[in-house]
């Protein structure tokens, strides 16, 4: 599908992979995303979330009966569910090396807030990010990544 972007006096056409109207997560998929966030924020581990989804017969985003840890982590870290879109994740180089590349801070990226209707509240997304950081067994010390001293940092009682 082709989309038109007005830029100054010129109109550029860019190729989009998925039509915008099919990019919305609605109905059952939205319920699954909310369930994943609720389970995680109520203390469930990623593995226990996988067990719960599979016991309920909920299929993965790829349509499979089994879920991967990466699928759950991707859902928990995706800003799109809070209504935001990060623009500029990839870019194309100049001719003749115009292959598409992942943007690792070589070019500017933009966060479009409230770009579409959110599935979860921004506060819930922020709580999930804070909880993921708390459960992580690594921490940043003097700009370097270091393992925490505790063996089981992810399984702690949630403080009220």
Phi, psi and omega in degrees: 000143179252139177237144180262136176236124179276122181230101182064237181269353185249154174248124177256146175250128178241152179269126175251143184283320185234133177301142184303323183291341179263000181274351180285137175265117184227171172060234184297321181297320178295322178297321179294317179299314178298319178299316180299313179296317180297316179298316182295316181287343175267012171103359180288143174279169179296321179295319179290330174295318178300314179300318180295314180297317180291325179291332177276357179075023180276127181279152179289169177302336178273000179086013181266162178283337181254146179254150175256157176299321182298324178298316180294315179298320179296318178296318182290339182251002183275117181292342181299328181291340176267004176095009182250153178229130175267119183256136178099027179289335176230161178209162177250139179283180178282157177300139005269357180265062186263036176286149179284134182231153175285135183276108177251062180066020174282329179230164183289141175244154181233136175258114178269106180279146180053042180287337178204174181294126182284152175271322177238159178287150180300325179298321179294318177299314180297320178298320179296320180294319178297317180294322177297319179294320179295320182281343183298145178264013174236156177214156179270122178232117181054040177080002179243151178275130183225143176287143177288159182287336182280147180279322186238066184288339185279338184256078176238154178295138178285129180279132179269000000 
